[in-house]
Amino acid sequence: MQPGQSQNLLVTLLPFAVLMVVFYFMLIRPQQTQKKKRETMLSGLRKGNRVVTIGGIHGEIVEIKDDALIVNVADQGERIIMRFSKWAVQDTVGKENQQSS
């Protein structure tokens, strides 16, 4: 291999390396951060938390069983109980549900 060829190889591979670094910081890293935040939220669910499911159903957790939640979806004293998988929870709602730092 001649000295000019190794420099040519470096010039050829440098854009690909830069592209991989950009992909990591713009796509992979934020996705990992978002996944970690979601796992923390799901592991922090407690009885009494108000949640919103992926389907848009709002309710209050009545009971937690393994990876299922029993949720009261009615307001104003009524009781309509539904069972959801934990992964179906999109977010928690209200100040009492916020994690303390």
C-alpha positions in Angstrom: 0.0 0.0 0.0 1.4 3.4 -0.9 1.2 6.4 1.4 -1.3 8.1 -0.9 -3.7 5.2 -0.7 -3.9 5.2 3.1 -4.8 8.9 3.1 -7.4 8.3 0.4 -8.9 5.5 2.5 -9.1 7.9 5.5 -10.8 10.6 3.4 -13.3 7.9 2.2 -14.2 6.6 5.6 -14.2 9.9 7.5 -17.7 11.0 6.3 -19.2 7.6 7.3 -17.6 8.0 10.8 -19.0 11.5 11.2 -22.4 10.3 10.0 -22.4 7.5 12.6 -21.6 10.0 15.4 -24.4 12.3 14.2 -26.9 9.4 14.2 -25.8 8.4 17.7 -26.4 11.8 19.2 -29.5 12.7 17.2 -31.4 9.3 17.2 -30.0 6.6 19.4 -29.0 8.5 22.5 -32.4 10.4 22.9 -34.3 7.2 22.3 -32.3 5.5 25.1 -32.9 8.4 27.4 -36.7 8.4 26.6 -36.8 4.6 27.2 -35.1 5.0 30.6 -37.5 7.8 31.6 -40.5 5.6 30.6 -39.2 2.6 32.6 -38.7 4.8 35.6 -42.2 6.2 35.3 -43.7 2.6 35.0 -41.7 1.3 37.9 -42.8 4.3 40.0 -46.6 3.7 39.5 -48.4 3.5 42.9 -52.0 3.0 44.0 -53.9 6.3 43.8 -51.8 7.7 40.8 -53.9 9.2 38.0 -52.8 7.8 34.7 -53.6 8.2 31.0 -53.4 5.1 28.8 -52.0 5.0 25.2 -55.6 4.9 24.1 -56.4 8.1 25.9 -58.4 6.6 28.8 -58.0 8.6 32.1 -58.3 6.9 35.4 -56.9 6.3 38.9 -55.0 3.2 39.9 -56.9 1.1 42.3 -54.6 -1.9 42.5 -51.3 -3.1 40.9 -50.8 -6.8 40.1 -47.5 -7.9 38.6 -47.5 -6.1 35.2 -51.2 -5.3 35.2 -53.1 -2.3 36.6 -56.6 -2.2 37.9 -57.9 1.3 37.1 -61.1 3.2 38.0 -62.0 5.1 34.9 -65.2 6.9 36.3 -65.3 10.3 38.0 -67.6 11.7 40.7 -67.8 8.7 43.0 -68.8 6.1 40.4 -66.8 2.9 40.0 -66.0 1.6 36.6 -63.0 -0.7 36.9 -60.8 -1.7 34.0 -57.7 -3.8 33.8 -54.7 -2.6 31.7 -51.2 -3.9 31.1 -48.5 -1.6 32.6 -47.1 -0.9 29.2 -50.4 0.7 28.1 -49.8 3.6 30.5 -48.6 6.6 28.6 -48.2 9.1 31.4 -49.2 10.1 34.9 -51.4 13.2 35.5 -51.4 15.7 38.4 -48.9 17.1 40.9 -49.3 14.3 43.3 -47.9 11.9 40.7 -44.6 13.8 40.0 -41.4 12.1 41.1 -39.6 14.1 43.8 -36.0 14.9 42.8 
